[in-house]
Amino acid sequence: MFINKKEIILNINKIIFSSLDIREVYQTMSKELSKVIDFDRLSVTLITENNDLYENFVLSKDYEYTALKEGVLYPMEGSMMKRVIQFRQPVVVEDTSKGRFFTDTVLYKEGIQSRLGFPLEYKDRVIGSVNFGSKRKDYYTKKHIDFFAQIASQLAMSIENTRLFNRIKEAEEKYRTVIESSPDIIFECAKDGKFLLMSPSVEKMTGCPVNQFYDNRGYGLSLCHADDRERVQHEIFQILNGKNSNLMDMEFRITHKQGQVIWLSLEIIPIKECDEIVGIEGFCRDITERKKLDELKDGLIRDVTHELKTPVAKIEMAIDMFERSITTGNINTLGKGSQIHEILRNNINRLKNTVKNILDISKLESGMEPLKLHDISLIELITQIVSELGNTANTKNLTLTSHLSANLPIIKADRYKIYHLITHLIDNAIKFTEQGKIDIIASVLPDAVQVTIEDTGRGLDEKTKERVFEKFYKETPSTFGAGIGLAICKNIVQLHKGKIWVESEGKGKGSRFKFTLPMTADNK
């Protein structure tokens, strides 16, 4: 039986080390082993990390059914595996019908009469066992144990390599999944500008397919905005030349294939081999929306500062006048008390309104102030507003009338906000109309109610119609007010899931501000 065993051992060792995954060559190894050790069942079992369970890692047998299946975890308690590991010695069961392990009973029913379990040791620890089973009693002897001892260490090493190989494969799969699903551009680039890795997100961000980056050295730099390219190139060279250890959050622009400008944030670290820098790796994040918000914030600060500067200057001027009148005791100056009072009162009101409007639009845009929906009657609400603003219109000799459809339904809306919306639109119409009339028209559409505030005032050109609902936009910068009112109106309508727009045939031809509010099924 053990003739030419050296040659067989050599063959088995070649087979074991011919693959990174022992499972791929396991059956070939089993056939070679069967030339020396007669077995009807051969399995490799491995201990789990917590040492309470073991797994049938691989299995071969020449009968059809087995209760101890491959890839299944079994309890260590009561198994031959536990004894092999405990004493780090081979275990032989001469007769499974009298065996002391629960697995003996299971295998006896499958025709296995005797067993041999051999410990697999790697770096001074037992990682599992190789188990032989025969349909003959008292089959396994010291000769079998001595023979298998000559290949056990190589088999243990190969099994650990398989585990390591599998962990690397799993890590690669996870890494690949992260790269493929990441919204950011993840990349690796050699020192000569050749991309070694580029995530698929680059196509969405730049409009250019991934292969463009692989096929063209330095292709990424070519997409940089002309004003930023030299700066980006300089920072990359600083990393490649070892002058900087990393690059964090560098903002620059690229030009998308379709022409729009995209803002990116770049982070880079060097790739090293034997302490030599051979390339860079990092990621790019799209920060275009963040930059837009920054621009809006800067614009807001600039516009608010500008808007507050005028009334503050006038208040300061009035206070100076008052102080001079007291200091000099000038009778003529003291007589201007009512004028100073008027300047102070008007500009303080202007400041209060500006601050209130800014706070209102901030709350509307942030969603911090939810709608308080109630059943409201547009007929009753518009009638009330027309009555309240009638005197203001009369002071300018304007006619303010309402034309309300008799079948206007009760709608679900925030009464305070709709009141503010309609009041501001009518107030604006009065403000920018020097002669003629202002009509408020409300009618019913199939799925909404529509309100129109029509005036015979200044009218709007095309540019103003496009921008009239923007925050802080004023057709004439010197006009009283912060330019926030119509932006607030737009936000109120949008919060109610409605639409707002303006119509005008041009300068001097009046305006029609229109908005719709949806109706619920009950309203209809």
TORSE-361885 format. One record per residue (C-alpha): x, y, z; residue in one letter. Coordinates in steps of 0.1 Angstrom, whole numbers, padded with zeros to 4 digits. Each point is the difference from the previous one (the first is absolute). Example, Ala and Ser with C-alpha at 12.3 -4.5 7.8 and 13.67 -1.06 7.14 Angstrom:
BEGIN
PT      xx      yy      zz   lomi
PT    0123   -0045    0078      A
PT    0014    0034   -0007      S
This chain:
BEGIN
PT      xx      yy      zz   lomi
PT    0000    0000    0000      M
PT    0028    0024    0008      F
PT    0021   -0008   -0030      I
PT    0013    0032   -0018      N
PT   -0013    0021    0028      K
PT    0027    0027   -0005      K
PT   -0012    0005   -0036      E
PT   -0036    0002    0012      I
PT    0008    0025    0027      I
PT    0019    0021   -0025      L
PT   -0031   -0001   -0024      N
PT   -0023    0009    0028      I
PT    0021    0030    0011      N
PT    0001    0012   -0036      K
PT   -0037   -0003   -0002      I
PT   -0005    0019    0033      I
PT    0022    0029   -0011      F
PT   -0013    0001   -0036      S
PT   -0030    0023    0010      S
PT   -0007    0029    0023      L
PT   -0033   -0017    0009      D
PT    0004   -0036    0014      I
PT   -0036   -0007   -0009      R
PT    0008    0002   -0037      E
PT    0025   -0029    0002      V
PT   -0015   -0019    0029      Y
PT   -0015   -0028   -0021      Q
PT    0033   -0005   -0018      T
PT    0018   -0002    0033      M
PT   -0026   -0025    0013      S
PT    0007   -0023   -0030      K
PT    0037    0001    0006      E
PT   -0005   -0007    0037      L
PT   -0022   -0029   -0007      S
PT    0030   -0018   -0016      K
PT    0015   -0002    0034      V
PT   -0028    0003    0026      I
PT   -0032   -0020   -0007      D
PT   -0030    0022    0010      F
PT   -0037    0002   -0008      D
PT   -0003    0034    0014      R
PT    0024    0029    0002      L
PT   -0007    0035    0015      S
PT    0018    0031    0012      V
PT   -0016    0017    0030      T
PT    0010    0035    0012      L
PT   -0006    0017    0033      I
PT   -0020    0033    0001      T
PT    0014    0031    0016      E
PT   -0019   -0005    0033      N
PT    0012   -0037    0003      N
PT   -0036   -0012    0007      D
PT   -0008   -0012   -0035      L
PT    0017   -0017   -0028      Y
PT   -0007   -0001   -0038      E
PT    0003   -0028   -0025      N
PT    0023    0020   -0023      F
PT    0003   -0026   -0028      V
PT   -0013   -0035   -0003      L
PT    0004   -0031   -0023      S
PT   -0017   -0034    0003      K
PT   -0010   -0029   -0021      D
PT   -0036   -0003    0012      Y
PT   -0030    0022   -0008      E
PT   -0014    0014    0033      Y
PT    0016    0016    0030      T
PT   -0015    0017    0030      A
PT    0032    0020    0006      L
PT    0000    0022   -0030      K
PT    0026    0023   -0015      E
PT   -0001    0037    0010      G
PT   -0022   -0006    0031      V
PT    0009    0010    0035      L
PT   -0002   -0026    0028      Y
PT    0005    0002    0038      P
PT    0034   -0009    0013      M
PT   -0014   -0016    0031      E
PT   -0001   -0038   -0003      G
PT    0019   -0002   -0032      S
PT    0033   -0017   -0010      M
PT    0011    0034   -0011      M
PT    0001    0013    0036      K
PT    0022   -0028    0012      R
PT    0024    0005   -0029      V
PT    0004    0036    0007      I
PT    0001   -0004    0038      Q
PT    0029   -0025    0000      F
PT    0016    0011   -0033      R
PT    0003   -0037   -0008      Q
PT   -0015   -0024   -0026      P
PT   -0031   -0018    0011      V
PT   -0010   -0034   -0012      V
PT   -0034   -0016    0003      V
PT    0002   -0038   -0006      E
PT   -0037   -0006    0000      D
PT   -0026    0028   -0005      T
PT   -0027   -0023    0014      S
PT    0016    0004    0034      K
PT    0014    0035   -0006      G
PT   -0002    0027    0027      R
PT   -0006    0029   -0023      F
PT   -0034    0011   -0014      F
PT    0015    0000   -0035      T
PT    0008   -0037    0004      D
PT   -0037   -0008    0003      T
PT   -0008    0021   -0031      V
PT    0027   -0015   -0022      L
PT   -0006   -0035    0012      Y
PT   -0035    0003   -0015      K
PT    0016    0009   -0033      E
PT    0022   -0031    0001      G
PT    0032    0015    0014      I
PT    0015   -0025    0024      Q
PT    0033    0016    0010      S
PT    0015    0035    0000      R
PT    0032    0020    0003      L
PT    0002    0037    0009      G
PT    0034    0017   -0005      F
PT    0006    0036    0013      P
PT    0010    0027   -0024      L
PT    0024    0025    0016      E
PT    0011    0033   -0013      Y
PT    0024    0023    0019      K
PT   -0003   -0019    0033      D
PT   -0038   -0001    0000      R
PT   -0025   -0027   -0011      V
PT   -0022    0014   -0027      I
PT   -0020   -0031   -0007      G
PT    0003   -0037   -0009      S
PT    0001   -0025   -0029      V
PT   -0024   -0029    0005      N
PT    0001   -0033   -0017      F
PT   -0029   -0025    0001      G
PT    0000   -0037   -0011      S
PT   -0027   -0026   -0003      K
PT    0023   -0025    0017      R
PT    0005   -0002    0037      K
PT    0034    0004    0016      D
PT    0015    0013   -0032      Y
PT    0021    0030    0009      Y
PT    0034   -0007    0016      T
PT    0032    0018    0009      K
PT    0013   -0004   -0036      K
PT   -0029    0022   -0013      H
PT    0007    0026    0027      I
PT    0038    0001   -0008      D
PT   -0007    0003   -0037      F
PT   -0025    0028    0003      F
PT    0023    0019    0025      A
PT    0023    0006   -0030      Q
PT   -0025    0021   -0019      I
PT   -0021    0014    0029      A
PT    0020    0032    0004      S
PT   -0001    0008   -0037      Q
PT   -0037   -0006   -0001      L
PT   -0005    0023    0031      A
PT    0020    0027   -0017      M
PT   -0020   -0002   -0032      S
PT   -0033    0002    0019      I
PT    0012    0032    0018      E
PT    0010    0013   -0034      N
PT   -0035   -0008   -0013      T
PT   -0015    0019    0029      R
PT    0023    0030   -0006      L
PT   -0008   -0001   -0037      F
PT   -0037   -0001    0007      N
PT    0003    0030    0024      R
PT    0019    0019   -0026      I
PT   -0026   -0009   -0027      K
PT   -0028    0012    0024      E
PT    0019    0032    0007      A
PT    0005    0006   -0037      E
PT   -0037   -0006   -0006      E
PT   -0010    0024    0027      K
PT    0026    0026   -0013      Y
PT   -0013   -0005   -0036      R
PT   -0036    0005    0013      T
PT    0010    0031    0018      V
PT    0018    0014   -0031      I
PT   -0029   -0009   -0023      E
PT   -0027    0014    0022      S
PT    0018    0031    0013      S
PT   -0014    0033   -0012      P
PT    0036    0014    0003      D
PT    0028   -0005   -0025      I
PT    0025   -0025    0015      I
PT    0032   -0003   -0020      F
PT    0036   -0012    0000      E
PT    0025    0015   -0024      C
PT    0037   -0009   -0008      A
PT    0027    0026    0000      K
PT    0000    0001   -0038      D
PT   -0037    0011    0000      G
PT   -0014   -0034   -0009      K
PT   -0032   -0008    0020      F
PT    0001   -0034    0017      L
PT   -0035    0003    0015      L
PT   -0030    0022   -0008      M
PT   -0034   -0004    0015      S
PT   -0031    0000   -0023      P
PT   -0014    0031    0017      S
PT    0025    0021   -0021      V
PT   -0023   -0003   -0030      E
PT   -0030    0015    0018      K
PT    0022    0028    0015      M
PT    0019    0009   -0031      T
PT   -0021   -0014   -0029      G
PT    0031   -0020   -0012      C
PT    0001   -0038   -0001      P
PT    0024   -0018    0023      V
PT    0021   -0014   -0029      N
PT    0010    0036   -0010      Q
PT    0019    0002    0033      F
PT    0017   -0034   -0004      Y
PT    0009    0006   -0036      D
PT    0014    0035    0003      N
PT    0028    0010    0024      R
PT   -0008    0031    0020      G
PT   -0035    0002   -0014      Y
PT   -0014    0012    0034      G
PT    0021    0032   -0001      L
PT   -0013    0008   -0035      S
PT   -0035    0004    0015      L
PT    0011    0026    0025      C
PT   -0012    0035   -0004      H
PT    0027    0021   -0017      A
PT    0002    0023    0030      D
PT    0006   -0030    0024      D
PT    0021   -0024   -0021      R
PT    0034    0013    0009      E
PT   -0008    0001    0038      R
PT   -0013   -0036    0000      V
PT    0030   -0012   -0020      Q
PT    0024    0018    0024      H
PT   -0016   -0016    0031      E
PT    0001   -0035   -0016      I
PT    0037    0004   -0008      F
PT    0006    0011    0036      Q
PT   -0014   -0034    0012      I
PT    0019   -0020   -0027      L
PT    0033    0017    0008      N
PT   -0005   -0007    0037      G
PT   -0002    0037    0010      K
PT   -0035   -0004    0015      N
PT   -0012   -0032    0018      S
PT   -0037    0005   -0011      N
PT   -0024    0024   -0016      L
PT   -0033    0006    0018      M
PT   -0032    0016   -0013      D
PT    0014    0020   -0029      M
PT   -0028    0017   -0019      E
PT    0002    0004   -0037      F
PT   -0022    0000   -0031      R
PT   -0004   -0023   -0030      I
PT   -0019    0004   -0032      T
PT   -0027   -0027   -0005      H
PT   -0002   -0015   -0035      K
PT   -0033    0019   -0005      Q
PT    0016    0033    0009      G
PT   -0011    0007    0035      Q
PT    0025    0008    0028      V
PT    0003   -0025    0028      I
PT    0017    0007    0033      W
PT    0020   -0029    0015      L
PT    0018   -0005    0033      S
PT    0033   -0021   -0004      L
PT    0018   -0020    0027      E
PT    0032   -0019   -0009      I
PT    0027   -0021    0018      I
PT    0031   -0016   -0016      P
PT    0003   -0036   -0010      I
PT    0034   -0014    0011      K
PT    0020   -0031   -0008      E
PT    0032   -0005    0021      C
PT   -0002    0036    0012      D
PT   -0001    0013   -0036      E
PT   -0030    0019   -0012      I
PT   -0014   -0017   -0031      V
PT   -0033    0018   -0003      G
PT   -0030    0015    0018      I
PT   -0034   -0012    0011      E
PT   -0030    0020    0013      G
PT   -0035    0011   -0008      F
PT   -0020    0029   -0014      C
PT   -0033    0012    0014      R
PT   -0026    0021   -0019      D
PT   -0004    0032    0021      I
PT   -0019    0020   -0026      T
PT   -0032    0003    0021      E
PT    0021    0010    0030      R
PT    0017    0027   -0020      K
PT   -0034    0012   -0012      K
PT   -0011    0002    0036      L
PT    0032    0019    0009      D
PT   -0007    0025   -0028      E
PT   -0036    0004    0012      L
PT    0013    0005    0036      K
PT    0026    0026   -0012      D
PT   -0027    0017   -0021      G
PT   -0024    0000    0029      L
PT    0026    0016    0023      I
PT    0009    0026   -0027      R
PT   -0037    0008   -0008      D
PT   -0010    0002    0037      V
PT    0030    0022    0008      T
PT   -0009    0023   -0029      H
PT   -0037    0000    0010      E
PT    0007    0009    0036      L
PT    0027    0026   -0007      K
PT   -0024    0026   -0014      T
PT   -0025    0002    0029      P
PT    0029   -0003    0026      V
PT    0018    0030   -0017      A
PT   -0032    0021    0001      K
PT   -0006   -0008    0036      I
PT    0036    0009    0008      E
PT   -0005    0033   -0020      M
PT   -0032    0008    0020      A
PT    0018   -0007    0033      I
PT    0029    0023   -0010      D
PT   -0025    0028   -0009      M
PT   -0016   -0005    0034      F
PT    0033    0001    0019      E
PT    0011    0031   -0018      R
PT   -0032    0018    0008      S
PT    0004   -0007    0037      I
PT    0037    0009    0000      T
PT   -0003    0033   -0019      T
PT   -0034    0010    0014      G
PT   -0009    0012   -0035      N
PT   -0037    0009    0001      I
PT   -0005   -0007   -0038      N
PT    0016   -0034    0004      T
PT   -0020   -0008    0030      L
PT   -0031    0007   -0020      G
PT    0008   -0030   -0022      K
PT   -0010   -0024    0027      G
PT   -0030   -0014   -0018      S
PT    0020   -0005   -0032      Q
PT    0027   -0019    0020      I
PT   -0027   -0021    0016      H
PT   -0015   -0008   -0034      E
PT    0033   -0011   -0014      I
PT    0007   -0023    0031      L
PT   -0035   -0015    0000      R
PT    0000   -0007   -0038      N
PT    0034   -0016    0000      N
PT   -0005   -0020    0031      I
PT   -0032   -0014   -0016      N
PT    0020   -0007   -0031      R
PT    0026   -0019    0020      L
PT   -0027   -0020    0019      K
PT   -0017   -0010   -0033      N
PT    0033   -0010   -0016      T
PT    0010   -0022    0030      V
PT   -0035   -0015    0002      K
PT    0000   -0008   -0037      N
PT    0034   -0016    0002      I
PT   -0011   -0021    0030      L
PT   -0033   -0010   -0018      D
PT    0017   -0012   -0032      I
PT    0027   -0019    0020      S
PT   -0027   -0018    0020      K
PT   -0020   -0008   -0032      L
PT    0031   -0013   -0018      E
PT    0012   -0021    0029      S
PT   -0034   -0016    0006      G
PT    0002    0010    0037      M
PT   -0034    0015   -0001      E
PT   -0026   -0027   -0012      P
PT   -0033    0010   -0015      L
PT   -0030    0003    0023      K
PT   -0027   -0013   -0023      L
PT   -0036    0010    0006      H
PT   -0032    0004   -0021      D
PT    0001    0035   -0014      I
PT   -0024    0020   -0022      S
PT    0019    0019   -0027      L
PT   -0031    0022   -0005      I
PT    0000    0011    0036      E
PT    0038    0004    0001      L
PT    0003    0020   -0032      I
PT   -0029    0022    0010      T
PT    0016    0008    0033      Q
PT    0034    0009   -0016      I
PT   -0016    0022   -0026      V
PT   -0019    0018    0027      S
PT    0032    0005    0021      E
PT    0021    0013   -0030      L
PT   -0028    0021   -0015      G
PT    0012    0032    0018      N
PT    0036   -0005   -0012      T
PT   -0013   -0003   -0036      A
PT   -0022    0031    0004      N
PT    0029    0022    0011      T
PT    0015   -0006   -0035      K
PT   -0034    0004   -0017      N
PT    0000   -0037   -0010      L
PT   -0030   -0022   -0004      T
PT    0003   -0033    0019      L
PT   -0027   -0026   -0008      T
PT   -0005   -0037    0003      S
PT   -0017   -0024   -0024      H
PT   -0005   -0033    0018      L
PT   -0017   -0030   -0015      S
PT   -0031   -0009    0020      A
PT    0010   -0037    0000      N
PT    0034    0004    0016      L
PT    0004   -0030    0023      P
PT    0013   -0001    0036      I
PT    0036   -0011   -0002      I
PT    0025   -0015    0024      K
PT    0028    0026    0005      A
PT    0020    0019    0026      D
PT   -0022    0031    0004      R
PT    0027    0023    0014      Y
PT    0024   -0008   -0029      K
PT   -0027    0003   -0027      I
PT   -0010    0033    0016      Y
PT    0037    0012   -0002      H
PT    0002   -0012   -0036      L
PT   -0030    0018   -0014      I
PT    0007    0032    0022      T
PT    0035    0003   -0013      H
PT   -0010   -0005   -0037      L
PT   -0028    0027    0003      I
PT    0023    0023    0020      D
PT    0027   -0004   -0027      N
PT   -0026    0008   -0027      A
PT   -0010    0032    0018      I
PT    0037    0010    0005      K
PT    0009   -0003   -0037      F
PT   -0033    0014   -0015      T
PT   -0002    0037   -0004      E
PT   -0035    0002   -0016      Q
PT   -0028   -0023   -0010      G
PT   -0012   -0030    0018      K
PT    0009   -0033    0017      I
PT   -0023   -0031   -0004      D
PT    0000   -0031    0021      I
PT   -0015   -0029   -0019      I
PT   -0006   -0035    0015      A
PT   -0013   -0029   -0021      S
PT   -0003   -0038    0001      V
PT    0021   -0023   -0022      L
PT   -0005   -0038   -0003      P
PT    0024   -0008    0028      D
PT    0009    0033    0015      A
PT   -0011    0035    0008      V
PT    0017    0029   -0017      Q
PT    0005    0035    0013      V
PT    0012    0029   -0022      T
PT    0011    0035    0011      I
PT   -0002    0022   -0031      E
PT    0012    0036    0000      D
PT    0005    0028   -0025      T
PT    0034    0009    0014      G
PT    0036    0001   -0013      R
PT    0001   -0034   -0015      G
PT    0030   -0023   -0003      L
PT    0025   -0007   -0028      D
PT    0011   -0036   -0008      E
PT    0032    0001    0022      K
PT   -0020    0012    0030      T
PT   -0027   -0026   -0005      K
PT    0027   -0027    0002      E
PT    0015    0012    0032      R
PT   -0028    0017    0019      V
PT   -0005   -0029    0024      F
PT    0038   -0002    0009      E
PT    0011    0010    0035      K
PT    0013    0036    0003      F
PT   -0007    0007   -0037      Y
PT   -0012    0036   -0006      K
PT   -0005    0014   -0035      E
PT    0012    0034    0014      T
PT    0025   -0004    0028      P
PT   -0010    0032    0016      S
PT   -0036   -0011    0004      T
PT   -0012   -0002    0036      F
PT   -0001   -0036    0014      G
PT    0023   -0030    0002      A
PT   -0012   -0018   -0031      G
PT   -0011   -0030    0020      I
PT   -0038    0003   -0001      G
PT   -0006   -0018   -0033      L
PT    0025   -0028    0010      A
PT   -0021   -0005    0031      I
PT   -0032   -0001   -0021      C
PT    0016   -0027   -0022      K
PT    0010   -0021    0030      N
PT   -0035    0002    0015      I
PT   -0016   -0011   -0033      V
PT    0025   -0029   -0004      Q
PT   -0005   -0011    0036      L
PT   -0037   -0004   -0010      H
PT    0010   -0020   -0031      K
PT   -0012    0028   -0022      G
PT    0015    0021   -0028      K
PT    0007    0038   -0003      I
PT    0010    0020   -0031      W
PT   -0002    0035   -0015      V
PT   -0012    0012   -0033      E
PT    0006    0034   -0016      S
PT    0001    0014   -0036      E
PT    0028    0023    0009      G
PT    0009    0033    0016      K
PT   -0030    0023    0007      G
PT   -0025   -0028   -0008      K
PT   -0008   -0012    0034      G
PT    0005   -0034    0016      S
PT   -0020   -0032    0009      R
PT    0014   -0020    0030      F
PT   -0017   -0033    0000      K
PT    0001   -0030    0024      F
PT   -0019   -0033    0003      T
PT   -0008   -0021    0031      L
PT   -0010   -0037   -0004      P
PT   -0033   -0013    0011      M
PT   -0004   -0033    0020      T
PT   -0027   -0025   -0010      A
PT   -0023    0014    0027      D
PT    0005    0035   -0014      N
PT   -0011   -0011   -0035      K
